[in-house]
Amino acid sequence: MPLTPSERETVKNALAGDQEAFEMIIRTHSRPLFAHAYNILRQPEEAEDVVQESFLKAWNTRWRVHDPEKFTQWIFTIARNRSLDLLRKRRTVPLPDNVESIQDHDAEKPDRQMEGVELRQKVHGALADLPDDHRLAITLRYLEGMDHKSIETNMGLTNGALRGILGRALQTLRQTLKPTCP
């Protein structure tokens, strides 16, 4: 998705060294970059570190980007590569203890609480088993609530490619979770 004239000007100014413009980019890209890194790492602290390191690297090497239209994809590539580096060092992807997207309305009942914990673990396991691009698309769309255009831009996909990825990912999740879903 092409940048608006205002976004293009902001990125152009940031690439030229304007710190205020770069701070605006940080404000608009921090959350999606965090979701992208968290989707890979499954550790909020590491994802935060990746976001900070990505912006620092982007600032220090901004001269490499000549086309403002390619900035978003470039910074997401930086975050992805740093996340994958950390993941390789760790060699495992532990499941988080809780899932914000699944709410247990009967938390006061111990047996229902245990079912909620088991369901959360199954959902996280199913998400962890998805290919990286599928997991990222699902996270950005359904957990972060991003619209299709923003996801397409962040992931560097066409609308058709994104719809295909989301469709396949949802189908895989349905099949994986079918025995646990009522």
C-alpha positions as CSV (number, residue, x, y, z in Angstrom):
1,M,0.0,0.0,0.0
2,P,1.5,3.3,-1.0
3,L,2.2,6.0,1.6
4,T,0.0,9.0,1.9
5,P,1.7,12.3,0.9
6,S,2.0,13.2,4.6
7,E,3.5,9.8,5.6
8,R,5.9,10.0,2.6
9,E,7.1,13.4,3.8
10,T,7.5,12.2,7.3
11,V,9.6,9.2,6.2
12,K,11.6,11.3,3.8
13,N,12.4,13.8,6.6
14,A,13.3,11.0,9.0
15,L,15.6,9.5,6.4
16,A,17.2,12.9,6.0
17,G,18.0,13.0,9.7
18,D,15.0,14.8,11.2
19,Q,14.7,13.4,14.7
20,E,11.1,14.6,15.2
21,A,10.0,12.9,12.1
22,F,11.8,9.7,13.2
23,E,10.0,9.9,16.5
24,M,6.7,10.0,14.7
25,I,7.7,6.9,12.8
26,I,8.5,5.2,16.1
27,R,5.1,6.1,17.5
28,T,3.3,4.7,14.5
29,H,5.4,1.6,14.0
30,S,6.3,0.4,17.6
31,R,3.2,-1.6,18.2
32,P,3.1,-3.5,14.9
33,L,6.9,-4.1,15.2
34,F,6.4,-5.5,18.7
35,A,3.6,-7.8,17.4
36,H,5.9,-8.9,14.6
37,A,8.8,-9.7,17.0
38,Y,6.6,-11.2,19.7
39,N,5.0,-13.4,17.1
40,I,8.4,-14.9,16.4
41,L,9.9,-14.9,19.9
42,R,6.9,-15.4,22.2
43,Q,8.8,-13.4,24.9
44,P,7.6,-9.8,25.5
45,E,10.9,-8.6,27.0
46,E,12.8,-9.9,24.0
47,A,10.3,-8.5,21.6
48,E,10.6,-5.0,23.3
49,D,14.4,-5.3,22.9
50,V,14.0,-6.2,19.3
51,V,11.8,-3.1,18.6
52,Q,14.3,-0.8,20.3
53,E,17.3,-2.4,18.5
54,S,15.4,-2.2,15.2
55,F,14.7,1.5,15.5
56,L,18.3,2.1,16.6
57,K,19.7,0.2,13.6
58,A,17.2,2.0,11.3
59,W,18.3,5.4,12.6
60,N,22.0,4.5,12.3
61,T,21.7,3.1,8.8
62,R,18.8,5.2,7.4
63,W,21.1,6.3,4.6
64,R,20.6,2.9,3.0
65,V,16.9,3.6,2.2
66,H,16.5,5.7,-0.9
67,D,12.8,5.2,-1.4
68,P,10.5,6.2,1.4
69,E,7.9,3.7,0.1
70,K,10.3,0.8,1.1
71,F,10.9,2.0,4.7
72,T,8.2,0.1,6.4
73,Q,9.2,-3.2,4.8
74,W,12.8,-2.5,5.5
75,I,12.3,-1.9,9.3
76,F,10.1,-5.0,9.5
77,T,12.9,-7.0,7.9
78,I,15.4,-5.6,10.4
79,A,13.0,-6.7,13.3
80,R,12.4,-10.1,11.7
81,N,16.1,-10.8,11.2
82,R,17.0,-9.8,14.8
83,S,14.1,-11.9,16.2
84,L,15.3,-14.9,14.2
85,D,18.8,-14.4,15.4
86,L,17.6,-14.4,19.0
87,L,15.4,-17.5,18.3
88,R,18.4,-19.4,16.9
89,K,20.4,-18.6,20.0
90,R,17.6,-19.8,22.2
91,R,16.8,-22.9,20.0
92,T,13.4,-23.3,21.7
93,V,10.1,-21.3,21.6
94,P,8.5,-21.6,25.1
95,L,4.8,-21.0,25.3
96,P,3.7,-17.9,27.3
97,D,1.9,-18.3,30.6
98,N,-1.2,-16.5,29.5
99,V,-3.1,-15.4,26.5
100,E,-4.7,-11.9,26.4
101,S,-7.1,-12.9,23.6
102,I,-8.8,-15.7,25.5
103,Q,-10.9,-14.8,28.4
104,D,-12.2,-17.3,31.0
105,H,-15.6,-16.0,32.1
106,D,-15.8,-18.7,34.8
107,A,-12.4,-18.1,36.4
108,E,-13.9,-18.4,39.9
109,K,-14.6,-22.1,39.3
110,P,-11.4,-24.2,39.7
111,D,-12.4,-26.8,37.2
112,R,-13.4,-24.2,34.6
113,Q,-10.2,-22.3,35.4
114,M,-8.1,-25.4,34.6
115,E,-10.0,-25.9,31.3
116,G,-9.2,-22.3,30.4
117,V,-5.5,-22.9,31.1
118,E,-5.5,-26.0,29.0
119,L,-7.4,-24.2,26.1
120,R,-4.9,-21.3,26.2
121,Q,-2.0,-23.8,26.0
122,K,-3.6,-25.6,23.1
123,V,-4.2,-22.3,21.3
124,H,-0.6,-21.2,21.9
125,G,0.6,-24.6,20.7
126,A,-1.5,-24.3,17.6
127,L,-0.3,-20.8,16.9
128,A,3.3,-21.8,17.5
129,D,3.0,-24.7,15.0
130,L,1.9,-22.3,12.2
131,P,4.5,-21.1,9.7
132,D,6.0,-17.7,10.6
133,D,4.0,-15.7,8.0
134,H,0.7,-17.4,9.0
135,R,1.3,-16.8,12.7
136,L,2.3,-13.1,12.0
137,A,-0.8,-12.5,9.9
138,I,-3.1,-14.1,12.5
139,T,-1.5,-12.1,15.3
140,L,-1.7,-8.8,13.5
141,R,-5.3,-9.3,12.3
142,Y,-7.0,-10.9,15.2
143,L,-4.9,-10.2,18.3
144,E,-3.6,-6.7,17.3
145,G,-6.8,-5.8,15.4
146,M,-4.9,-4.4,12.4
147,D,-6.8,-3.8,9.1
148,H,-5.8,-5.7,6.0
149,K,-4.1,-2.7,4.3
150,S,-1.8,-2.2,7.3
151,I,-0.9,-5.9,7.4
152,E,-0.3,-6.0,3.7
153,T,2.1,-3.0,4.1
154,N,3.9,-4.4,7.1
155,M,4.3,-7.9,5.6
156,G,4.9,-6.7,2.1
157,L,2.0,-8.7,0.7
158,T,-0.7,-8.2,-1.9
159,N,-4.3,-8.3,-0.8
160,G,-4.8,-11.7,-2.4
161,A,-1.7,-13.2,-0.8
162,L,-2.8,-11.9,2.7
163,R,-6.3,-13.4,2.3
164,G,-4.8,-16.7,1.2
165,I,-2.4,-16.8,4.2
166,L,-5.2,-15.8,6.6
167,G,-7.6,-18.4,5.1
168,R,-5.0,-21.2,5.3
169,A,-3.9,-20.2,8.8
170,L,-7.5,-20.2,10.1
171,Q,-8.3,-23.5,8.5
172,T,-5.2,-25.0,10.1
173,L,-6.2,-23.6,13.5
174,R,-9.8,-24.9,13.1
175,Q,-8.5,-28.4,12.3
176,T,-6.0,-28.4,15.2
177,L,-8.4,-27.0,17.7
178,K,-11.5,-28.9,16.5
179,P,-11.6,-31.4,19.3
180,T,-11.3,-28.7,22.0
181,C,-13.8,-26.3,20.5
182,P,-17.5,-26.8,21.6
